[in-house]
Amino acid sequence: MDHGPDDQVQFENGENIPILHIASTSSPSPPPPPSNAAASDANAAPDSSFRRSTREFGESSTARQQRLRAMNEALPEVLLEILAAQVAIDASNRHGRLAAAPAVARLFQVCSTWRGVSHLDPLWQRLTRLIWRRAYLIRDTWREEYIYWHRTARNFALGAPSFHVPHFDPSMPPNGAGDRQTLLCRCLALSDRHLACGFADGTVRLFDVETLAHVSTFRTNHGPRFGPFSRSVSGIILSNSTLTFARLDGDIFVASVNVANEPPQQVVAGDVVNNGVLVEFAGNSRWWVGLYAGLPGRAFQIWDAPNQQLVSVGGTLTDPETVMGWHMLTELVEPVGRVRVTEPDYVVACTSSRLVCFSLWNPEEVIRDVGSVTGFVVSSLDARHDAFVVVERNGYGTVRRASTFERLSRFRLRPPWVRGLLACINLGYVLTYSGVSRMLRVWNIEQLAGVFCCALEVRDNAPEGNAMVANERHVAISWNDTFIQLLDFGV
């Protein structure tokens, strides 16, 4: 739909976008006066009843318009906020989050009073929380916060990031290890402030996403060695204040991101012999979930994160992958399995042959246990909020809601793109990187039929990727040659 100048707002850089021309002070046109011809006919009519009915009709028409204008101007601000929020949600559900702003802009054209309400910060706080799921303010006002995330989401669709390379000193690998393979970044995590990179030697390096400065290095003790990669980081949980990470040997560590280079605290001691290999680690502020391979019947271990207490052990997902689990300690092999935690407190995990989903409040009861004829691409499983994505080896990618398994979107990659595939998800997009085509592809998943948006060549002559992660602003990729890249879609 084309938008006229009344549906646009101009930013400092001169850009016009169809999102909220809310500063207009123009008032609505007054109602047209009664027709002179009609008035003359009424005065000339000999029948008093005809004159009365004509006069009443003219008065009611004028009064009706005045009443509507008065009602619009008298609506309480709270009701207008609720109405605007509902209009935004309806537009977002039908056409995607980028459609919410033009819909609200049209609503504000009703009258000058409604345009005045559009300046209120509580309204934009509500809209930012509902549409972009942002609960805290970073910019000066909530209106600016909303516009920022709208434009950032649009940049994903347009394929318009800036490219950055976080730097660290590879000539000084920690623990005195000189093997180049120890500098391979095996997993990544993003917060609003930091990028965390977990390496094959058990080290986690923390970078500031604004300045790209290397702000901290978290080194772990050697511990018992069950193979050259037994200390490799297998998962990171990152918030704006805390970093939690695990190694293949089962050790789990916690550190503060606000204290540079503080030694991490070991909170769980691994037991490879009795638990197997901790092939994947994920969670949030409430739960930690470890996916193990190597011993039957012990695929999942779940901890209460605030108390760091183990609350559940069990599961058979990785029983067929026992041998490959042990190989991860000694070889750089494809991932055996992957696990993710979604809202509200659901776990989704997969191997190449099975995918399971269960509630963290009742882990013994598996909600879904599905297979794939062609197999799942383990490195394609990812989750954001209440949704997850997984790609099968035939190229079909599916986005589902974890709690109900409802299919939210579906897209398809060409079969050659599946080789060496990495995938991640944010609120409105799935991003895939193929080791064959060496292209980063963006898919809009806000409709049932996913839409291909763009393809980006992120690096010349890039090797196969190791890990990829995304949030609503950044995408980070690591490769097999120790190279790490950060893409910023912010404005």
N, C-alpha and C positions, 0 to 999 in steps of 0.2 A: 504494500500500500504506500502511495506517495504521501509525504507529509509536507504541508505548507510551512511558511515561516512562523506561524503561531505554534507549531509543534517542535520548535528547535530552541536550543540554548547554545549560546556562543561562549566558549572558554577563552582563557587568556591567550592561547596560541592561535586564536582565530578560527578554530574548528567548529563547525556546526553539526550537531547530531540531533536526531529526532527524539529528544528525551526531556522534556520538562521546560517549556517556555513559561515559567511560573512567576516571572517578575512583571508581567504585563499588567498595566493598570487600567486598561480600556474597560468600559462598562458596557453591558448589553444594550442593544438598540431598544428604544422605548416602543411600546405597542402602537400600532398605527391608529390614527384618529378615526372615529366613525365616518363613514362615507357621507358627504354632503347631500348626495342624491337620496340616500336612504333617509336622512333627516328631513329633507323637504317632503318626501312622500309621506313621512309619518305625520308632519304638521298639516298636510293637505288632506289626509284621509278623514272622511266624515264619520267613520265608525270608531267610537272611543275604545272599544275592546281591541280593535286592530292596532290603534295607536299604542295602547298599553302593552300589548304583547310585543310589538316591535321595539318599544323603548326598553322593555325588560330584557329582550334578547341582546340588544346592544350593550346594556349595562353589565349583564352577566358575562359577556365575552371579555370586556375590559377588566372587570373585577377578577375574572379567573386568571388572567395574565398577571395582574397585580398580586393576587394571592400566591401564585406559584413563585414569583420573584421574592415575595416576602418570606415564604417558607424556605426557599433556598438560602436566603441570607440569615434566617433565624435558626437554622440547624446547628446544634451544639458542635463544638470542635471535636469532641470525642466521637460523635456519630460520623462525622466526616472522615476521621482517621480510620474508623472501622470500615466504612464504605470504600475508601481508597485502598485499604489493605485487601479487601475482598476482590476488588477489581484487579489488583496486581496479581493475586494468587490465581484467579481464574485465567488471566492472560498467560501466566507462566505455565500453568498446567496444560493449556491447550496448544500453545505455540512456542514454549520455551521461555527461559528467564529473561532473555533480551527483549521479549515482547511486553514485559511488565511496565517498563518506563513509558513507552508511547501510550499505553492504555491509561495510565494515571495522568499523563499530560492532557489527554483529551477530556478527562473528567474535570480537570481544573479550569477548563474553558467555560464552565456553566455560568459563572458569575464572578464578580470581583471579590466577593467574600470567600468563595472557594479558592480563588487564586491566593488570597491572603493566608488561608490555612496551609497552603502548600509550602510556606516558608517555615512552618513550625518544626523544630528539631525532633520532638517526640514522634511525629509522623514518620520521619525518615529513619529514626531508630527502629520503629516497628517494621518498616518495609525492608531495611537492611537485614534485620534478623530473620524475617520470613523468607525473603527471596535469596539472599546470599549467605544466610546462616552465620552471620558475624555478630558476636555478642559483645565485643568491646571496641572502643573507638581508637583509631590510629590517627586519622586526619583531624582537622580543626572542628568540623561539624559532621553530623550524621548525613546531611545532604551530600556533602563532599565525599563521605565514605561510600554512599550508595553509588554515586556517579563513578567513583574510582573502580569499584568492582564490576560495574556494568561495562565500562570501557576495557577493562582487563579481560573479561570473558569474551568480548568481541574480538580482541586480539588473538585469542586462540583460534577462532573461526577464520580469521584472516591470515593466520600464519605469520604474525608480526612480532617475533621476540627479539631481544638483544642477546648476544652470545658472550659468555664469560668463562674463564678458566681459573678455578681456584688453585693457587700454587702452594706447594710445600716443598721442603728440601728432601729429595729422594736420595741424596748422597749420605744421609744419616739415618738409616733405618733403625728403629728402636730395638732394644734387646741385643744389639751387636750383630744382628743377622744381615749378611750381605747378599743373600739370595734375592734376585730381582722379583721372584714370585711372591715374596713376602710383602711387596708393595702393591700387589693387586688389590683393588677395592672390590670387595665381595658383596657388600650391601650398602644401601643408602637410606637416609631418613631426612624429612624436611619439617621445619616448623616455620612460623612467621618470621623468625629472626635468624635461624641457623640451618646449615646443611651439615649433617653428620655422615661421615664416611667410615665404614668398618673394613679393616684390612685383614689379609690372610695371616698376619703375625699376631693377631689379637689386639691390635691397636685401633682406637677410634680417634679420628681427627675432626675437629669442629671448626666450621668456617662461618663468618658473618655474611649473610646473603646480600647485605647492602654494600659493604666495602670489599667483600671477598677476602678479608684478612683471615689468616689462620690464627684463631684465637686460643685454641687449646688442643693438647694431645693427651689422651687418656691411655696409659700403658698398663697392661696387666702382667701379673707374675707368670713365670714360665709354667709352673705346674707340671704334673706328669705328662709325658709326651707319648701319645699312642700313634703318632705318624706326623709327617712334616706339616700337615694342615689341621692338626687337632686343635690348635689355638685359633683357627680362623673364625672371624666374627660371623655368626649365623643369623643375627637379627638385632634391630635397634628400635627402641621406643623413645621418641623424642618429644618433649614438651618445651614450653618457653622457660622452664626452670630446671627440669630434671632430664637426665639421660640414663636410660637403662639398656644394657646390651648383654648378649649371651654369646658363648663360643661353642664350637662343635663338641668339645669335650664335656659340655653341660654346665660349666661355670657361668654364673650370672652376676653382673656388676651394676652398681648404681653410682652416679656422680652428679654433682651440681654443675650446670652449664654457666653459672654466674661466677665461678671461682676458677680462674685460668690454671690449667695444668695440675689441678688437685688430683692426687691418686684416687682412682675409683675404689669404692668399697665392695668387696666380694660378699654377696648376701646368700648365694646358693653355691655349694660345692658340688661339682659334677661327679657322676659315678658312671663312667662309660661301661664298665663291666656289667653292672646290674640294671642300667637304664637304656643303654644303647647310645646312639649318636644323636645329638640335638641338631637336627638338620634345618630347622626353621624356628624362629622365635618372634612373637608379635604380642600386641596387647594395647592397653590404655591405662588411664590412671586408676582403674578399678581392678583390672585383671591382667595377669601374664599367662600366655599360653605357649607351651613348647611342643613341637612336633618331633617325635623321635623315630628312629629306624634302627633295627639291629636285633631287637628282641620281640617275640610275639606278644600280643595283648597289652602293650605298653606304648601305644602310638601317641597318646596325649598326656601331658602333665599340666595341671592348672593351678595357679597360685592366686591367693588373695593379695593383691599388690600392696595396699597400705600396710598390711601386717607381715608381708613376705612369707606367708604360710602356704604350704602345699595343701590343696583341698581335694584334688581328684587325680587319679591315675587310671588309664585304661584306653581301650580303643584298638581296632584291628586294621585301620586304614593302611598302614605301611608294612603289614606282615609280609606281603609278597616282595617287598623291596629290601629285605634284610641284608642281602649280600651287597647291594649297591650302597646301602647306608654305611657299612664298614669301609667301602672303597673311598668314601668322601674324606676319610682321615688321611689317606695316602696319595690320592690322585685328584686332579682338577676335573671332575666329572660333572655331567649335567645334574641339576638339582633333583633330588629324589621326590620331594614334596614341598608344598607351600601351605601356609596357614595365615589367615587374616581374621581380625576381630571387627565386627560391624556394630552399628547401633540397632536396637538397644540390647547389647550384651549377647550377640550371636557369634558363633565361630563358623567359618567356611574354610575348608581345607581340601586339597586334592593331591593325588599322584597322577601319573600318566594314564591310569585306567579307571580311577574312581574319584568321585567328589562327594563329600559329606557336609551336612550342616546340622548344628545342634545349638541349644541354648546353654549359656554358661551357668544358668541357675539349675539346670537339670541335664548335665553332660552325658548321663547314662542313656538317655532317650534320644536317639538319632532321628531328627526330623526328616531329613532327606539323605538318601544314599543312592547315587545314580552313577551309571557307567557311560562310556562313549564307545561306539563301534570303532571309530578312527583313533580315539585317544585324546587326552587333554594335553595342551602345552602348559607344563607346570609353571614356567616363568611368565605366563600371561595372567595368572590369577592375581587379582588385586581388589581392594575394597575401599570405599569412601562413604562415610556416614552409614546409611542403611542399605546400600547397594553394592554389588560385586560384579566383576567381569571375569570371564574365562573364555579362551579361544580353543577350539578343537583343531585337530590336525588337518581336517578338511577345509579349514579356513573360516568357518563360521564362528563369530564371536557373539556372546550372549550376555546381556546385562540383566540381572534379576535382583529383586528385593529379598534380602536374606530371610526375614521373618515369615514371609508367605510363599517364597519361591516364585512370585509373580514375575513374568517376563516384562521388562521395561523397555528393552530395545534389542535390536539384532543387526549385525553388519557382517560383511564378508570380505575377507582378504583373498587375494589370488594365492593359489597353492605355493608358488615359490617363495612368497613372503613369510611363510610360516617357519621356515628354517632359521634357527637362531633368533626366534621372536622374543621380544620383551614387550610387556604391556603394563599400563597403569591407568588409573581413573581419577577424575576429580568430579566436581558437581555436575558439569554438563558435557564433558568430553571424555572419550577414551583415546589414549595416545599409544601407538604401536611403533616399535623400531625393529626393522628387519636386518639381520646380519648379511643377507644376500643383496638386497637392493640398497642398503645403507641409507635408507630414508626414514625420517620420522613422519608418521601420518597421524592426522587429527580427524576424529570421527565425532560428529554431534549425535548424542544419544538421548536427547530430550523427546524424541518421538519414537513410536514403536518400530518404525523402519529407520535404522541409523543412517545418517547422511555423511558421506565423505566430504571433508572441508578443504584440506590442503595437504601437501607433502613438502617437507623441508629437508634439504641436504645439510645436516648439522656439522659434518666434518669430512674433509677430503680423505679418500682412501682409508676410511675407518675400518678397523677389524670388527670381529663380533663383540657385542656388548656383554658386560657382566651383570649389570643391575641398572634399573631405572625406577624413578619415583617422581610423583607429581603432587602438587596441591593446586589451589585456585590461582596461584600466580607463577610458580616456578616449575620447571622440569629439570631433573638432574640425571645424567647418564655417565656410567663408568665403562671403560673398555678393557680388553685383555692386555693392553700395553701400558698400564698404570695411568692413562689419561682420564681426566674427569672434566665434564663440561656442565655448566649451569645455564639454562635458558630462562630469561626473565620476560614474561609477557605483560608485566605491569606498565603503567603509564606515568 
